[in-house]
Amino acid sequence: MAWTRDEMAARAAQELEDGFYVNLGIGIPTLVANYIGDDIDVTLQSENGMLGMGPFPYEDEVDPDLINAGKQTITELRRTSYFSSADSFAMIRGGHIDISILGAMELSETGDIANWMIPGKLVKGMGGAMDLVAGVKRVVVIMDHANKAGEPKLLKECSLPLTGKACVNRIITTLGVFDVKGDHLELVELAPGATLDEIKDKTEAKYTVSDNLVEHEAA
């Protein structure tokens, strides 16, 4: 047993704090918006020029002109503002975004991330990930612990083209939560039903286990 994608998103939402400006990557990270608590006020930013994104629309609320960077339809808020993509990237590059939550294909034990292309496969564009990992104050990654073939995605070194080097702070996988500690990872939380032996079998990267490891009981 391990965390589902929605459960990973809910865990990632715990990384957000009141007053944060937040950028959510495409894929699993977009689900984080569904789990932001009512007790905090965060502002979602999209690199295509929108600050203050609302929730995903119901079918009768869809406006094809309102989309996020992942081309998903969204809603606006009373405080939403619009601007050019250049201004949006100026926010990111200027260090004005508190946290970015991204997906990844591979991560290294030193916090390198590969998440924008697989050589030989169609790439729609590199998107804003390279700017996000370079300009945002804190980077959190949500990802499956292993790929579809059961092979580790937490590696000693990434084999795919890098998005950024030594830029990731925290990793939330289907099996647990890791912090990047310079030259290695540290396992700080264990997902419900996951075991240390399972983590060992499915992780190539060098890691240690925190003395204060949080273990979540299976439901």
Residue pairs with C-beta under 8 A, 6 or more apart in sequence:
1 191
1 192
1 193
1 194
1 218
2 145
2 174
2 175
2 191
2 192
2 193
2 194
3 11
3 172
3 173
3 174
3 175
3 191
3 192
4 174
5 28
5 31
5 142
6 31
6 34
6 35
7 191
8 28
8 142
8 172
8 173
8 174
9 28
9 29
9 31
9 32
9 34
9 35
9 142
10 35
11 172
11 177
11 189
12 29
12 32
12 35
12 101
12 140
12 142
12 172
13 32
13 35
13 36
13 37
15 99
15 101
15 138
15 140
15 170
16 22
16 32
16 36
16 40
16 42
16 99
17 40
17 42
17 98
18 39
18 40
18 41
18 42
19 40
19 41
19 42
20 40
20 42
20 43
20 98
20 99
21 42
21 43
21 45
21 51
21 91
21 96
21 97
21 98
22 42
22 43
22 44
22 45
22 97
22 98
22 99
22 100
22 101
23 44
23 45
23 46
23 47
23 92
23 97
23 99
23 100
23 101
23 128
23 132
23 136
24 30
24 32
24 33
24 44
24 68
24 100
24 101
25 70
25 100
25 101
25 102
25 103
25 115
25 129
25 132
26 69
26 70
26 103
26 127
27 70
27 103
28 103
28 142
28 143
29 101
29 102
29 103
29 142
30 68
30 70
30 72
32 101
32 142
33 44
33 53
33 55
33 56
34 55
34 56
36 42
43 51
43 52
43 79
44 51
44 52
44 53
45 51
45 53
45 88
45 91
45 92
45 97
46 53
46 68
46 69
46 88
47 69
47 85
47 88
47 89
47 92
47 127
47 128
47 131
47 132
48 67
48 68
48 69
48 85
48 88
49 82
49 83
49 84
49 85
49 87
49 88
50 66
50 68
50 74
50 76
50 80
50 81
50 82
50 88
51 80
51 81
51 82
51 83
51 88
51 91
52 76
52 77
52 79
52 80
52 81
53 68
53 74
53 75
53 76
53 77
53 80
54 74
54 75
54 76
54 77
54 80
55 74
55 75
56 72
56 73
56 74
56 75
57 63
57 66
57 73
57 74
57 75
61 75
62 73
63 73
63 75
64 73
66 73
66 74
66 75
66 76
67 73
67 74
68 74
69 127
69 128
89 128
89 131
91 97
92 128
92 131
92 132
92 135
92 136
93 131
93 134
93 135
94 135
95 135
95 136
95 137
97 132
97 135
97 136
97 137
98 136
98 137
98 138
99 136
99 137
99 138
99 139
99 140
100 132
100 133
100 136
100 138
100 139
100 140
101 140
101 141
101 142
102 113
102 115
102 129
102 132
102 133
102 139
102 140
102 141
102 142
103 115
103 141
103 142
103 143
104 113
104 114
104 115
104 141
104 143
104 153
104 168
105 114
105 115
105 118
105 143
105 153
105 160
106 113
106 114
106 115
106 153
106 155
106 158
106 159
106 160
107 113
107 114
107 141
107 143
107 153
107 154
107 155
107 158
107 168
107 171
107 205
108 154
108 155
108 156
108 157
108 158
108 205
109 154
109 155
109 156
109 183
109 184
109 185
109 205
109 206
109 207
110 165
110 166
110 180
110 182
110 183
110 184
111 165
111 166
111 167
111 168
111 169
111 180
112 157
112 158
112 162
112 164
112 165
112 166
112 167
112 168
113 129
113 133
113 139
113 141
113 158
113 162
113 163
113 164
113 167
113 168
114 158
114 159
114 160
114 161
114 162
114 163
115 129
115 141
115 163
116 123
116 126
116 127
116 129
116 130
116 161
116 163
117 123
117 126
117 160
117 161
118 160
119 160
119 161
129 163
129 164
130 163
130 164
132 139
133 139
133 163
133 164
133 167
133 168
134 164
134 167
138 169
138 170
139 167
139 168
139 169
139 170
140 168
140 169
140 170
140 171
140 172
141 168
141 170
141 171
141 172
142 172
142 173
143 153
143 171
143 172
143 173
144 153
144 173
144 174
145 152
145 153
145 154
145 173
145 174
145 175
145 176
145 199
145 202
145 203
146 152
146 153
146 202
147 153
150 202
152 202
152 203
152 204
152 205
153 173
154 171
154 173
154 178
154 185
154 203
154 204
154 205
154 207
155 204
155 205
156 204
156 205
156 206
166 180
168 180
169 179
169 180
170 177
170 178
170 179
170 180
171 177
171 178
171 179
171 180
171 185
173 191
174 191
174 194
175 190
175 191
175 194
175 198
175 199
175 202
176 187
176 188
176 189
176 190
176 191
176 194
176 199
177 187
177 188
177 189
177 214
178 185
178 186
178 187
178 188
178 207
179 185
179 186
179 188
180 186
181 208
183 206
184 205
184 206
184 207
184 208
185 205
185 206
185 207
185 208
186 207
186 208
186 209
186 210
187 199
187 207
187 208
187 209
187 210
187 213
188 210
188 212
188 213
188 214
189 213
189 214
189 215
189 216
190 196
190 199
190 213
190 214
190 215
190 216
191 216
192 216
192 217
192 218
192 219
193 218
196 209
199 207
